[in-house]
């Protein structure tokens, strides 16, 4: 019987089965030298074309023009690369002052002198001369010409370097500003009212002996609320339904504390449940309503979330009156100052916030009320578009 065939093709001596390395592509070869060398190649190649045309017009000899250009341009390429190393080592930084400029001029003159010497040696070797030019002109005019070329190249290099340093500094400043803003926003998110936390824990402790089921429910609501607030560190943007669920947990805790003296209602349009909102953004509004609402008899608090055109609209309404001065309205709890700062960060130029007094039940007749008739305060927040995360 014939031996079973081996899987795969037979390999001869020295064959390992590893495919030979592929030749580098033209794109890979072009990327290899780096941006500076690429700019050098392009720039000096274009200069070579112009320089050859000028030399042909001067010498009236195509062989002389081609040969001298082929000699001079590599020299200029090498000189410019060397000048860059000298500048990087002895003239660092992006600024350009008079002593530095004088040094650049002297180095450009030295480089131009070397180029003129190479050209003179080539002309003497091949016996070329420029028609109708005197010997001094054949030295002086190319010297001035190549000095201007190398000086212009050097100034362009310093301009590019200064612009790059400016961009790096701007980027570093932007990163530092973003880090500071991120730290500020995280601090604002975590500003939990200590009185609320203390009172909630006390309320749970009081319910444990006689109403353990109510204590467990309060503890779960507190856990849900704190989890949502602390999650804002890593998830600065959440769905509206998650934000409303956390606020509902907060209001249930307050309901358990105040009992029949507090009546709350939460209404959300299902169409906005999945829309994005900044985590914890509405907490200052609910806390402000709880703290400054009228609890002398019955505090009613209603939260409504819906749309106004394409924007997201939130209304928080509570029984009570506005504080007499704007300064007093900003002085308690997380504060409306916290809210306004976060609105500026998350919705720059895309939000509106207002506080108004209204008469009637649940905001009926939301025009301004005359003194003595106002019984409710309505905080209205309109948010356009998705929030900037600031994370």
KOLROGU-758237 format. One record per residue (C-alpha): residue number from 1; residue in one letter; x, y, z. Coordinates in nm, 3 decimals. Each point is the difference from the previous one (the first is absolute). Example, Ala and Ser with C-alpha at 12.3 -4.5 7.8 and 13.67 -1.06 7.14 Angstrom:
REM residues 2
+-----+------+---------+---------+---------+
:  nr : rest :    east :   north :      up :
+-----+------+---------+---------+---------+
:   1 :    A :   1.230 :  -0.450 :   0.780 :
:   2 :    S :   0.137 :   0.344 :  -0.066 :
+-----+------+---------+---------+---------+
END
This chain:
REM residues 391
+-----+------+---------+---------+---------+
:  nr : rest :    east :   north :      up :
+-----+------+---------+---------+---------+
:   1 :    X :   0.000 :   0.000 :   0.000 :
:   2 :    X :   0.128 :   0.346 :  -0.075 :
:   3 :    X :   0.091 :   0.212 :   0.300 :
:   4 :    X :  -0.264 :   0.257 :   0.094 :
:   5 :    X :   0.067 :   0.343 :  -0.136 :
:   6 :    X :   0.123 :   0.253 :   0.253 :
:   7 :    X :  -0.215 :   0.310 :   0.059 :
:   8 :    X :   0.150 :   0.292 :  -0.192 :
:   9 :    X :   0.264 :   0.024 :  -0.264 :
:  10 :    X :   0.339 :  -0.163 :   0.044 :
:  11 :    X :   0.278 :   0.234 :   0.100 :
:  12 :    X :   0.345 :  -0.014 :  -0.140 :
:  13 :    X :   0.322 :   0.035 :   0.200 :
:  14 :    X :   0.021 :   0.326 :   0.184 :
:  15 :    X :  -0.368 :   0.084 :  -0.052 :
:  16 :    X :  -0.169 :   0.100 :   0.324 :
:  17 :    X :  -0.347 :   0.074 :  -0.130 :
:  18 :    X :   0.023 :   0.362 :   0.116 :
:  19 :    X :  -0.087 :   0.234 :  -0.287 :
:  20 :    X :   0.284 :   0.232 :  -0.099 :
:  21 :    X :  -0.036 :   0.356 :   0.124 :
:  22 :    X :  -0.176 :   0.217 :  -0.249 :
:  23 :    X :   0.183 :   0.291 :  -0.150 :
:  24 :    X :  -0.084 :   0.333 :   0.162 :
:  25 :    X :  -0.266 :   0.194 :  -0.183 :
:  26 :    X :   0.063 :   0.341 :  -0.151 :
:  27 :    X :  -0.231 :   0.154 :   0.259 :
:  28 :    X :   0.198 :  -0.161 :   0.280 :
:  29 :    X :   0.328 :   0.125 :  -0.145 :
:  30 :    X :  -0.144 :   0.352 :  -0.028 :
:  31 :    X :  -0.119 :   0.003 :   0.362 :
:  32 :    X :   0.328 :  -0.135 :   0.133 :
:  33 :    X :   0.217 :   0.317 :   0.006 :
:  34 :    X :  -0.252 :   0.209 :   0.195 :
:  35 :    X :  -0.184 :   0.330 :  -0.064 :
:  36 :    X :   0.312 :   0.221 :   0.001 :
:  37 :    X :   0.185 :  -0.209 :  -0.257 :
:  38 :    X :  -0.316 :  -0.022 :  -0.212 :
:  39 :    X :  -0.031 :   0.379 :   0.002 :
:  40 :    X :   0.371 :   0.026 :  -0.085 :
:  41 :    X :  -0.032 :  -0.233 :  -0.298 :
:  42 :    X :  -0.305 :   0.179 :  -0.138 :
:  43 :    X :   0.133 :   0.351 :   0.062 :
:  44 :    X :   0.349 :  -0.048 :  -0.139 :
:  45 :    X :  -0.130 :  -0.199 :  -0.298 :
:  46 :    X :  -0.223 :   0.292 :  -0.098 :
:  47 :    X :   0.289 :   0.238 :   0.057 :
:  48 :    X :   0.221 :  -0.218 :  -0.225 :
:  49 :    X :  -0.242 :   0.043 :  -0.290 :
:  50 :    X :  -0.006 :   0.379 :   0.039 :
:  51 :    X :   0.376 :   0.016 :   0.055 :
:  52 :    X :   0.070 :  -0.207 :  -0.311 :
:  53 :    X :  -0.215 :   0.230 :  -0.215 :
:  54 :    X :   0.181 :   0.307 :   0.137 :
:  55 :    X :   0.338 :  -0.163 :  -0.058 :
:  56 :    X :  -0.093 :  -0.094 :  -0.358 :
:  57 :    X :  -0.095 :   0.361 :  -0.069 :
:  58 :    X :   0.333 :   0.117 :   0.145 :
:  59 :    X :   0.239 :  -0.258 :  -0.150 :
:  60 :    X :  -0.186 :  -0.065 :  -0.327 :
:  61 :    X :   0.124 :  -0.359 :   0.036 :
:  62 :    X :  -0.237 :  -0.282 :   0.096 :
:  63 :    X :   0.285 :  -0.232 :   0.101 :
:  64 :    X :   0.143 :   0.261 :   0.236 :
:  65 :    X :  -0.344 :   0.074 :   0.144 :
:  66 :    X :  -0.080 :  -0.367 :   0.066 :
:  67 :    X :   0.342 :  -0.084 :   0.141 :
:  68 :    X :   0.027 :   0.300 :   0.233 :
:  69 :    X :  -0.356 :  -0.050 :   0.122 :
:  70 :    X :   0.073 :  -0.367 :   0.070 :
:  71 :    X :   0.304 :   0.108 :   0.204 :
:  72 :    X :  -0.146 :   0.303 :   0.181 :
:  73 :    X :  -0.339 :  -0.133 :   0.115 :
:  74 :    X :   0.138 :  -0.296 :   0.203 :
:  75 :    X :   0.243 :   0.245 :   0.161 :
:  76 :    X :  -0.289 :   0.232 :   0.092 :
:  77 :    X :  -0.201 :  -0.296 :   0.131 :
:  78 :    X :   0.290 :  -0.109 :   0.222 :
:  79 :    X :   0.072 :   0.356 :   0.114 :
:  80 :    X :  -0.362 :   0.061 :   0.101 :
:  81 :    X :  -0.013 :  -0.325 :   0.196 :
:  82 :    X :   0.323 :   0.100 :   0.177 :
:  83 :    X :  -0.133 :   0.349 :   0.072 :
:  84 :    X :  -0.306 :  -0.152 :   0.160 :
:  85 :    X :   0.219 :  -0.203 :   0.236 :
:  86 :    X :   0.202 :   0.309 :   0.088 :
:  87 :    X :  -0.317 :   0.202 :   0.065 :
:  88 :    X :  -0.153 :  -0.274 :   0.214 :
:  89 :    X :   0.313 :  -0.026 :   0.212 :
:  90 :    X :   0.120 :   0.358 :   0.031 :
:  91 :    X :  -0.311 :   0.207 :  -0.079 :
:  92 :    X :  -0.289 :  -0.181 :   0.169 :
:  93 :    X :  -0.344 :   0.143 :   0.058 :
:  94 :    X :  -0.249 :   0.166 :  -0.225 :
:  95 :    X :   0.091 :   0.364 :   0.058 :
:  96 :    X :   0.225 :   0.199 :  -0.232 :
:  97 :    X :   0.201 :   0.296 :   0.134 :
:  98 :    X :   0.276 :   0.210 :  -0.154 :
:  99 :    X :   0.306 :  -0.199 :   0.121 :
: 100 :    X :  -0.167 :  -0.320 :  -0.121 :
: 101 :    X :  -0.088 :   0.163 :  -0.334 :
: 102 :    X :   0.360 :   0.113 :  -0.041 :
: 103 :    X :   0.118 :  -0.356 :   0.061 :
: 104 :    X :  -0.243 :  -0.129 :  -0.263 :
: 105 :    X :   0.130 :   0.256 :  -0.252 :
: 106 :    X :   0.362 :  -0.100 :   0.065 :
: 107 :    X :  -0.077 :  -0.370 :  -0.035 :
: 108 :    X :  -0.192 :   0.066 :  -0.322 :
: 109 :    X :   0.296 :   0.196 :  -0.138 :
: 110 :    X :   0.236 :  -0.283 :   0.092 :
: 111 :    X :  -0.225 :  -0.252 :  -0.173 :
: 112 :    X :  -0.030 :   0.222 :  -0.307 :
: 113 :    X :   0.380 :   0.034 :  -0.011 :
: 114 :    X :   0.034 :  -0.377 :  -0.005 :
: 115 :    X :  -0.251 :  -0.030 :  -0.285 :
: 116 :    X :   0.180 :   0.269 :  -0.202 :
: 117 :    X :   0.331 :  -0.178 :   0.058 :
: 118 :    X :  -0.147 :  -0.328 :  -0.129 :
: 119 :    X :  -0.141 :   0.177 :  -0.308 :
: 120 :    X :   0.332 :   0.174 :  -0.067 :
: 121 :    X :   0.186 :  -0.330 :   0.025 :
: 122 :    X :  -0.243 :  -0.166 :  -0.242 :
: 123 :    X :   0.026 :   0.289 :  -0.250 :
: 124 :    X :   0.376 :  -0.010 :   0.012 :
: 125 :    X :   0.001 :  -0.377 :  -0.046 :
: 126 :    X :  -0.231 :   0.003 :  -0.304 :
: 127 :    X :   0.106 :   0.336 :  -0.138 :
: 128 :    X :  -0.343 :   0.163 :   0.024 :
: 129 :    X :  -0.066 :   0.370 :   0.040 :
: 130 :    X :  -0.301 :   0.228 :  -0.007 :
: 131 :    X :  -0.007 :   0.210 :  -0.318 :
: 132 :    X :   0.048 :   0.375 :   0.050 :
: 133 :    X :   0.065 :  -0.041 :   0.376 :
: 134 :    X :   0.317 :   0.130 :   0.157 :
: 135 :    X :   0.186 :  -0.231 :   0.242 :
: 136 :    X :  -0.109 :   0.200 :   0.305 :
: 137 :    X :  -0.364 :  -0.027 :  -0.109 :
: 138 :    X :   0.032 :  -0.376 :  -0.036 :
: 139 :    X :   0.094 :  -0.011 :   0.370 :
: 140 :    X :  -0.195 :   0.288 :   0.158 :
: 141 :    X :  -0.342 :  -0.048 :  -0.161 :
: 142 :    X :  -0.028 :  -0.376 :   0.074 :
: 143 :    X :   0.124 :   0.070 :   0.355 :
: 144 :    X :  -0.280 :   0.254 :   0.061 :
: 145 :    X :  -0.252 :  -0.230 :  -0.171 :
: 146 :    X :   0.080 :  -0.309 :   0.207 :
: 147 :    X :   0.032 :   0.205 :   0.319 :
: 148 :    X :  -0.357 :   0.121 :  -0.058 :
: 149 :    X :  -0.112 :  -0.358 :  -0.073 :
: 150 :    X :   0.152 :  -0.144 :   0.319 :
: 151 :    X :  -0.113 :   0.299 :   0.209 :
: 152 :    X :  -0.356 :  -0.037 :  -0.128 :
: 153 :    X :   0.010 :  -0.374 :   0.071 :
: 154 :    X :   0.128 :   0.068 :   0.354 :
: 155 :    X :  -0.268 :   0.260 :   0.076 :
: 156 :    X :  -0.266 :  -0.235 :  -0.133 :
: 157 :    X :   0.134 :  -0.275 :   0.229 :
: 158 :    X :  -0.016 :   0.233 :   0.303 :
: 159 :    X :  -0.351 :   0.108 :  -0.092 :
: 160 :    X :  -0.116 :  -0.363 :  -0.025 :
: 161 :    X :   0.172 :  -0.084 :   0.327 :
: 162 :    X :  -0.154 :   0.298 :   0.181 :
: 163 :    X :  -0.344 :  -0.086 :  -0.138 :
: 164 :    X :   0.041 :  -0.361 :   0.113 :
: 165 :    X :   0.106 :   0.108 :   0.350 :
: 166 :    X :  -0.300 :   0.233 :   0.014 :
: 167 :    X :  -0.231 :  -0.286 :  -0.095 :
: 168 :    X :   0.158 :  -0.226 :   0.263 :
: 169 :    X :  -0.041 :   0.267 :   0.268 :
: 170 :    X :  -0.360 :   0.059 :  -0.105 :
: 171 :    X :  -0.071 :  -0.373 :   0.012 :
: 172 :    X :   0.161 :  -0.028 :   0.344 :
: 173 :    X :  -0.204 :   0.295 :   0.126 :
: 174 :    X :  -0.318 :  -0.152 :  -0.144 :
: 175 :    X :   0.073 :  -0.333 :   0.169 :
: 176 :    X :   0.066 :   0.174 :   0.332 :
: 177 :    X :  -0.320 :   0.202 :  -0.034 :
: 178 :    X :  -0.197 :  -0.314 :  -0.087 :
: 179 :    X :   0.147 :  -0.183 :   0.301 :
: 180 :    X :  -0.092 :   0.288 :   0.230 :
: 181 :    X :  -0.350 :   0.015 :  -0.147 :
: 182 :    X :  -0.038 :  -0.378 :   0.038 :
: 183 :    X :   0.107 :   0.021 :   0.365 :
: 184 :    X :  -0.243 :   0.286 :   0.062 :
: 185 :    X :  -0.291 :  -0.186 :  -0.160 :
: 186 :    X :   0.074 :  -0.316 :   0.198 :
: 187 :    X :   0.007 :   0.208 :   0.317 :
: 188 :    X :  -0.335 :   0.156 :  -0.089 :
: 189 :    X :  -0.151 :  -0.343 :  -0.071 :
: 190 :    X :   0.110 :  -0.132 :   0.338 :
: 191 :    X :  -0.128 :   0.293 :   0.208 :
: 192 :    X :  -0.261 :  -0.207 :   0.182 :
: 193 :    X :  -0.194 :   0.196 :   0.259 :
: 194 :    X :   0.136 :  -0.130 :   0.333 :
: 195 :    X :  -0.322 :   0.096 :   0.180 :
: 196 :    X :  -0.204 :  -0.215 :  -0.237 :
: 197 :    X :   0.232 :  -0.298 :   0.050 :
: 198 :    X :   0.004 :   0.043 :   0.378 :
: 199 :    X :  -0.380 :   0.036 :   0.021 :
: 200 :    X :  -0.056 :  -0.297 :  -0.234 :
: 201 :    X :   0.220 :  -0.227 :   0.211 :
: 202 :    X :  -0.168 :   0.122 :   0.318 :
: 203 :    X :  -0.341 :  -0.067 :  -0.155 :
: 204 :    X :   0.105 :  -0.354 :  -0.094 :
: 205 :    X :   0.130 :  -0.061 :   0.353 :
: 206 :    X :  -0.329 :   0.119 :   0.151 :
: 207 :    X :  -0.204 :  -0.229 :  -0.227 :
: 208 :    X :   0.203 :  -0.316 :   0.066 :
: 209 :    X :  -0.151 :  -0.096 :   0.341 :
: 210 :    X :  -0.369 :   0.048 :  -0.086 :
: 211 :    X :  -0.016 :  -0.001 :  -0.383 :
: 212 :    X :   0.288 :  -0.208 :  -0.133 :
: 213 :    X :  -0.161 :  -0.036 :  -0.344 :
: 214 :    X :  -0.020 :   0.379 :  -0.035 :
: 215 :    X :   0.361 :   0.029 :   0.117 :
: 216 :    X :   0.113 :  -0.251 :  -0.263 :
: 217 :    X :  -0.191 :   0.190 :  -0.270 :
: 218 :    X :   0.162 :   0.328 :   0.107 :
: 219 :    X :   0.342 :  -0.165 :   0.004 :
: 220 :    X :  -0.050 :  -0.132 :  -0.353 :
: 221 :    X :  -0.109 :   0.340 :  -0.123 :
: 222 :    X :   0.302 :   0.162 :   0.165 :
: 223 :    X :   0.229 :  -0.262 :  -0.155 :
: 224 :    X :  -0.148 :   0.059 :  -0.347 :
: 225 :    X :   0.034 :   0.374 :   0.039 :
: 226 :    X :   0.362 :  -0.012 :   0.120 :
: 227 :    X :   0.094 :  -0.253 :  -0.268 :
: 228 :    X :  -0.130 :   0.234 :  -0.268 :
: 229 :    X :   0.183 :   0.301 :   0.145 :
: 230 :    X :   0.331 :  -0.184 :   0.041 :
: 231 :    X :  -0.031 :  -0.158 :  -0.345 :
: 232 :    X :   0.027 :   0.351 :  -0.141 :
: 233 :    X :   0.377 :  -0.020 :   0.053 :
: 234 :    X :   0.030 :  -0.251 :  -0.284 :
: 235 :    X :  -0.326 :   0.060 :  -0.188 :
: 236 :    X :  -0.054 :   0.376 :  -0.022 :
: 237 :    X :  -0.281 :  -0.043 :  -0.254 :
: 238 :    X :  -0.299 :  -0.226 :   0.070 :
: 239 :    X :  -0.346 :  -0.062 :  -0.148 :
: 240 :    X :  -0.279 :   0.225 :   0.125 :
: 241 :    X :  -0.183 :  -0.300 :   0.148 :
: 242 :    X :   0.303 :  -0.080 :   0.219 :
: 243 :    X :   0.018 :   0.358 :   0.124 :
: 244 :    X :  -0.374 :   0.005 :   0.074 :
: 245 :    X :   0.020 :  -0.338 :   0.177 :
: 246 :    X :   0.269 :   0.139 :   0.231 :
: 247 :    X :  -0.209 :   0.312 :   0.069 :
: 248 :    X :  -0.304 :  -0.219 :   0.071 :
: 249 :    X :   0.207 :  -0.196 :   0.253 :
: 250 :    X :   0.106 :   0.328 :   0.160 :
: 251 :    X :  -0.361 :   0.117 :   0.022 :
: 252 :    X :  -0.115 :  -0.333 :   0.150 :
: 253 :    X :   0.259 :   0.041 :   0.274 :
: 254 :    X :  -0.131 :   0.348 :   0.071 :
: 255 :    X :  -0.357 :  -0.131 :  -0.013 :
: 256 :    X :   0.088 :  -0.258 :   0.265 :
: 257 :    X :   0.152 :   0.270 :   0.219 :
: 258 :    X :  -0.279 :   0.256 :  -0.021 :
: 259 :    X :  -0.298 :  -0.235 :  -0.038 :
: 260 :    X :  -0.331 :   0.174 :  -0.073 :
: 261 :    X :   0.163 :   0.345 :   0.004 :
: 262 :    X :   0.158 :  -0.071 :  -0.340 :
: 263 :    X :  -0.174 :  -0.096 :  -0.322 :
: 264 :    X :   0.210 :  -0.075 :  -0.310 :
: 265 :    X :  -0.079 :  -0.085 :  -0.358 :
: 266 :    X :   0.235 :  -0.095 :  -0.284 :
: 267 :    X :  -0.114 :   0.004 :  -0.364 :
: 268 :    X :   0.225 :  -0.082 :  -0.294 :
: 269 :    X :  -0.083 :  -0.012 :  -0.368 :
: 270 :    X :   0.108 :  -0.349 :  -0.118 :
: 271 :    X :   0.137 :   0.158 :  -0.317 :
: 272 :    X :   0.286 :   0.162 :   0.196 :
: 273 :    X :   0.096 :  -0.305 :   0.209 :
: 274 :    X :   0.302 :  -0.087 :  -0.213 :
: 275 :    X :   0.127 :   0.353 :  -0.058 :
: 276 :    X :   0.335 :   0.097 :   0.150 :
: 277 :    X :   0.036 :   0.231 :   0.298 :
: 278 :    X :   0.288 :   0.094 :   0.229 :
: 279 :    X :   0.013 :  -0.227 :   0.305 :
: 280 :    X :  -0.139 :   0.166 :   0.313 :
: 281 :    X :  -0.096 :   0.320 :  -0.182 :
: 282 :    X :  -0.355 :   0.012 :   0.140 :
: 283 :    X :   0.097 :  -0.075 :   0.361 :
: 284 :    X :   0.056 :   0.368 :   0.094 :
: 285 :    X :  -0.350 :   0.085 :  -0.126 :
: 286 :    X :  -0.169 :  -0.269 :   0.207 :
: 287 :    X :   0.207 :   0.087 :   0.306 :
: 288 :    X :  -0.071 :   0.371 :  -0.042 :
: 289 :    X :  -0.375 :  -0.072 :  -0.019 :
: 290 :    X :   0.015 :  -0.216 :   0.314 :
: 291 :    X :   0.203 :   0.250 :   0.198 :
: 292 :    X :  -0.179 :   0.319 :  -0.098 :
: 293 :    X :  -0.352 :  -0.132 :  -0.057 :
: 294 :    X :  -0.274 :   0.090 :   0.246 :
: 295 :    X :  -0.025 :  -0.286 :   0.252 :
: 296 :    X :  -0.214 :   0.186 :   0.252 :
: 297 :    X :  -0.304 :  -0.210 :  -0.096 :
: 298 :    X :   0.049 :  -0.219 :  -0.308 :
: 299 :    X :   0.290 :   0.015 :  -0.242 :
: 300 :    X :  -0.099 :  -0.110 :  -0.349 :
: 301 :    X :   0.279 :  -0.075 :  -0.245 :
: 302 :    X :  -0.053 :  -0.097 :  -0.362 :
: 303 :    X :   0.267 :  -0.100 :  -0.251 :
: 304 :    X :  -0.094 :   0.002 :  -0.369 :
: 305 :    X :   0.235 :  -0.101 :  -0.282 :
: 306 :    X :  -0.097 :   0.043 :  -0.363 :
: 307 :    X :   0.095 :   0.187 :  -0.315 :
: 308 :    X :  -0.017 :   0.354 :  -0.129 :
: 309 :    X :   0.045 :  -0.028 :  -0.373 :
: 310 :    X :   0.317 :  -0.204 :  -0.044 :
: 311 :    X :   0.133 :   0.096 :   0.344 :
: 312 :    X :  -0.035 :  -0.179 :   0.331 :
: 313 :    X :  -0.215 :   0.186 :   0.255 :
: 314 :    X :  -0.004 :  -0.061 :   0.375 :
: 315 :    X :  -0.241 :   0.172 :   0.239 :
: 316 :    X :   0.024 :  -0.032 :   0.378 :
: 317 :    X :  -0.288 :   0.162 :   0.182 :
: 318 :    X :  -0.048 :   0.042 :   0.375 :
: 319 :    X :  -0.226 :   0.190 :   0.235 :
: 320 :    X :   0.165 :   0.312 :   0.136 :
: 321 :    X :   0.139 :   0.332 :  -0.108 :
: 322 :    X :   0.318 :   0.120 :  -0.160 :
: 323 :    X :   0.267 :   0.139 :   0.230 :
: 324 :    X :  -0.009 :   0.381 :   0.002 :
: 325 :    X :   0.350 :   0.041 :  -0.151 :
: 326 :    X :   0.197 :  -0.207 :  -0.251 :
: 327 :    X :   0.290 :  -0.029 :   0.245 :
: 328 :    X :  -0.214 :  -0.183 :   0.253 :
: 329 :    X :  -0.119 :  -0.238 :  -0.272 :
: 330 :    X :   0.362 :  -0.113 :  -0.052 :
: 331 :    X :   0.105 :  -0.046 :   0.361 :
: 332 :    X :  -0.123 :  -0.344 :   0.108 :
: 333 :    X :   0.063 :  -0.367 :  -0.078 :
: 334 :    X :   0.167 :  -0.091 :  -0.324 :
: 335 :    X :  -0.124 :   0.335 :  -0.118 :
: 336 :    X :  -0.116 :   0.141 :  -0.326 :
: 337 :    X :   0.354 :   0.132 :  -0.051 :
: 338 :    X :   0.111 :  -0.363 :  -0.027 :
: 339 :    X :  -0.274 :  -0.062 :  -0.255 :
: 340 :    X :   0.086 :   0.304 :  -0.210 :
: 341 :    X :   0.369 :  -0.089 :  -0.004 :
: 342 :    X :  -0.074 :  -0.354 :  -0.117 :
: 343 :    X :  -0.239 :   0.132 :  -0.265 :
: 344 :    X :   0.275 :   0.225 :  -0.136 :
: 345 :    X :   0.231 :  -0.302 :  -0.025 :
: 346 :    X :  -0.239 :  -0.267 :  -0.127 :
: 347 :    X :  -0.229 :   0.219 :  -0.215 :
: 348 :    X :   0.203 :   0.310 :  -0.098 :
: 349 :    X :  -0.235 :   0.244 :  -0.170 :
: 350 :    X :  -0.267 :  -0.271 :  -0.034 :
: 351 :    X :  -0.205 :   0.035 :   0.317 :
: 352 :    X :  -0.240 :   0.226 :   0.180 :
: 353 :    X :  -0.096 :   0.003 :   0.366 :
: 354 :    X :  -0.265 :   0.205 :   0.174 :
: 355 :    X :  -0.174 :   0.028 :   0.336 :
: 356 :    X :  -0.351 :   0.142 :   0.017 :
: 357 :    X :  -0.294 :   0.029 :   0.237 :
: 358 :    X :  -0.340 :  -0.118 :  -0.120 :
: 359 :    X :  -0.356 :  -0.015 :   0.124 :
: 360 :    X :  -0.255 :  -0.279 :  -0.020 :
: 361 :    X :   0.046 :  -0.371 :   0.047 :
: 362 :    X :   0.301 :  -0.175 :  -0.152 :
: 363 :    X :   0.111 :   0.301 :  -0.198 :
: 364 :    X :  -0.333 :   0.099 :  -0.153 :
: 365 :    X :   0.039 :   0.355 :  -0.125 :
: 366 :    X :   0.380 :   0.015 :  -0.003 :
: 367 :    X :   0.017 :   0.371 :  -0.055 :
: 368 :    X :   0.148 :   0.220 :   0.268 :
: 369 :    X :  -0.229 :   0.030 :   0.299 :
: 370 :    X :  -0.075 :   0.309 :   0.197 :
: 371 :    X :   0.130 :   0.017 :   0.356 :
: 372 :    X :  -0.224 :  -0.201 :   0.231 :
: 373 :    X :  -0.123 :  -0.234 :  -0.275 :
: 374 :    X :   0.322 :  -0.188 :  -0.077 :
: 375 :    X :  -0.010 :  -0.344 :   0.159 :
: 376 :    X :   0.238 :  -0.208 :  -0.208 :
: 377 :    X :   0.354 :   0.017 :  -0.130 :
: 378 :    X :   0.081 :  -0.155 :  -0.337 :
: 379 :    X :   0.357 :  -0.071 :  -0.108 :
: 380 :    X :   0.019 :  -0.055 :  -0.376 :
: 381 :    X :   0.303 :  -0.144 :  -0.171 :
: 382 :    X :   0.027 :  -0.036 :  -0.380 :
: 383 :    X :   0.294 :  -0.196 :  -0.144 :
: 384 :    X :   0.087 :  -0.010 :  -0.370 :
: 385 :    X :   0.200 :  -0.287 :  -0.146 :
: 386 :    X :   0.216 :  -0.255 :   0.177 :
: 387 :    X :   0.220 :   0.105 :   0.293 :
: 388 :    X :   0.374 :   0.043 :  -0.023 :
: 389 :    X :   0.141 :  -0.268 :   0.228 :
: 390 :    X :   0.288 :   0.204 :   0.150 :
: 391 :    X :   0.165 :  -0.329 :   0.092 :
+-----+------+---------+---------+---------+
END
